[in-house]
């Protein structure tokens, strides 16, 4: 390994881990994009739709969306803008506080997110490329890494 040959022995394992995680991310995103592209979605927009579909009212404040998705407010605004243009979401004012902007799922958005979930489940999530035991092991290791970086991580990400 080049890192060891150049005298960076203490950093070599960390560099190998980081490059492996980055490459695994690329490979998984290629599969995710392949499943979502026919539906005109990106993973970021899918996540917004899926999260809205989990809420009984099908709507939530834009700030709450960003917080739950752990992304910058401008990223949420951009994703919702695209979803509104596609007819999958709409922006509404909160009925009790007109200062609060809600992102709301449309009927068309609900239909497309259900189709997208079927595609992602069958093409990516049900066969991620590792055995179920290894998936749980890797998920646990990544949760540990994320928690160490300050992410709020649920105790059991797999359920």
C-alpha positions as CSV (number, residue, x, y, z in Angstrom):
1,X,0.0,0.0,0.0
2,X,1.3,3.4,-1.0
3,X,0.5,4.9,2.4
4,X,2.8,2.5,4.2
5,X,5.6,2.9,1.6
6,X,5.5,6.7,2.2
7,X,5.8,6.4,5.9
8,X,2.2,7.1,6.8
9,X,1.7,3.7,8.6
10,X,-0.5,5.1,11.3
11,X,-2.9,6.5,8.8
12,X,-2.9,3.6,6.3
13,X,-5.8,1.6,7.8
14,X,-8.0,4.7,8.2
15,X,-7.3,5.8,4.6
16,X,-8.2,2.3,3.4
17,X,-11.5,2.4,5.4
18,X,-12.4,5.9,4.2
19,X,-11.8,5.1,0.5
20,X,-13.7,1.8,0.9
21,X,-16.7,3.6,2.4
22,X,-16.6,6.2,-0.3
23,X,-16.5,3.6,-3.1
24,X,-19.2,1.5,-1.4
25,X,-21.3,4.7,-1.4
26,X,-20.7,5.2,-5.1
27,X,-21.7,1.7,-5.9
28,X,-24.9,1.8,-3.8
29,X,-25.9,5.2,-5.2
30,X,-25.5,3.8,-8.8
31,X,-28.0,1.1,-7.9
32,X,-30.3,3.5,-6.1
33,X,-30.2,6.0,-9.0
34,X,-31.0,3.1,-11.4
35,X,-34.1,2.2,-9.4
36,X,-35.3,5.9,-9.0
37,X,-34.4,7.4,-12.4
38,X,-37.4,5.9,-14.3
39,X,-39.6,7.6,-11.7
40,X,-37.9,11.0,-12.1
41,X,-36.6,10.9,-8.5
42,X,-33.3,11.3,-6.8
43,X,-32.6,9.7,-3.5
44,X,-32.8,13.1,-1.7
45,X,-36.3,13.7,-3.2
46,X,-37.3,10.1,-2.4
47,X,-36.3,10.6,1.2
48,X,-38.5,13.7,1.5
49,X,-41.5,11.9,0.0
50,X,-41.0,8.8,2.1
51,X,-40.8,10.9,5.3
52,X,-43.9,12.9,4.4
53,X,-45.8,9.6,3.7
54,X,-44.9,8.4,7.2
55,X,-46.7,11.4,8.8
56,X,-50.4,10.9,9.3
57,X,-51.3,14.3,7.9
58,X,-48.8,13.9,5.0
59,X,-47.3,17.3,5.8
60,X,-44.6,18.7,8.1
61,X,-42.7,21.9,8.6
62,X,-39.8,22.4,6.2
63,X,-37.5,23.0,9.2
64,X,-38.5,19.6,10.7
65,X,-37.9,17.8,7.4
66,X,-34.3,19.2,7.4
67,X,-33.8,18.2,11.0
68,X,-35.0,14.6,10.5
69,X,-33.1,14.2,7.3
70,X,-30.0,15.8,8.8
71,X,-29.5,18.1,5.9
72,X,-29.0,21.8,5.5
73,X,-32.2,23.9,5.0
74,X,-31.2,24.9,1.5
75,X,-31.0,21.2,0.5
76,X,-34.6,20.6,1.8
77,X,-35.8,23.7,0.0
78,X,-34.2,22.5,-3.3
79,X,-35.7,19.0,-3.0
80,X,-39.1,20.3,-2.2
81,X,-39.0,22.9,-5.0
82,X,-38.3,20.0,-7.4
83,X,-41.1,17.9,-5.9
84,X,-43.5,20.8,-6.2
85,X,-42.6,21.2,-9.9
86,X,-43.2,17.5,-10.4
87,X,-46.6,17.7,-8.7
88,X,-45.5,15.3,-5.9
89,X,-45.6,17.9,-3.1
90,X,-47.0,21.3,-2.3
91,X,-46.1,24.1,0.1
92,X,-48.8,25.2,2.5
93,X,-48.9,27.6,5.4
94,X,-49.5,26.1,8.8
95,X,-53.1,26.6,9.8
96,X,-52.2,27.8,13.3
97,X,-49.0,29.7,12.5
98,X,-48.9,31.4,9.1
99,X,-45.1,31.9,9.5
100,X,-44.5,28.2,9.3
101,X,-44.2,26.6,5.8
102,X,-45.3,23.0,5.5
103,X,-44.2,20.6,2.8
104,X,-47.3,18.5,1.9
105,X,-47.5,15.2,0.0
106,X,-49.9,15.2,-3.0
107,X,-51.9,12.1,-4.1
108,X,-49.5,11.8,-7.0
109,X,-46.5,12.1,-4.7
110,X,-48.0,9.3,-2.5
111,X,-48.4,7.1,-5.5
112,X,-44.9,7.7,-6.8
113,X,-43.2,7.1,-3.4
114,X,-45.0,3.8,-3.1
115,X,-43.7,2.7,-6.5
116,X,-40.2,4.0,-5.7
117,X,-40.2,2.0,-2.4
118,X,-41.2,-1.2,-4.2
119,X,-38.3,-0.6,-6.7
120,X,-35.8,0.2,-4.0
121,X,-36.8,-2.7,-1.9
122,X,-36.6,-5.2,-4.7
123,X,-33.5,-3.8,-6.5
124,X,-31.4,-2.5,-3.6
125,X,-32.5,-3.0,0.0
126,X,-33.5,-6.7,-0.1
127,X,-30.2,-7.6,-1.7
128,X,-27.6,-5.1,-0.7
129,X,-24.7,-7.3,-1.5
130,X,-23.9,-8.8,2.0
131,X,-25.6,-11.5,4.0
132,X,-28.2,-10.4,6.5
133,X,-25.8,-11.0,9.4
134,X,-23.1,-8.9,7.7
135,X,-25.6,-6.1,6.9
136,X,-26.4,-5.9,10.7
137,X,-22.7,-6.0,11.6
138,X,-21.8,-3.2,9.1
139,X,-24.8,-1.1,10.1
140,X,-23.7,-1.3,13.7
141,X,-20.1,-0.3,12.8
142,X,-21.3,2.6,10.8
143,X,-23.7,3.7,13.6
144,X,-20.7,3.7,15.9
145,X,-18.7,5.8,13.5
146,X,-21.6,8.2,13.0
147,X,-22.3,8.5,16.8
148,X,-18.6,9.2,17.3
149,X,-18.9,12.1,14.9
150,X,-21.9,13.5,16.8
151,X,-24.8,12.1,14.8
152,X,-27.9,11.2,16.7
153,X,-28.1,7.4,15.9
154,X,-31.0,5.2,17.0
155,X,-30.0,2.3,19.2
156,X,-31.1,-0.2,16.6
157,X,-30.9,1.2,13.0
158,X,-32.0,-2.0,11.4
159,X,-35.5,-2.1,13.0
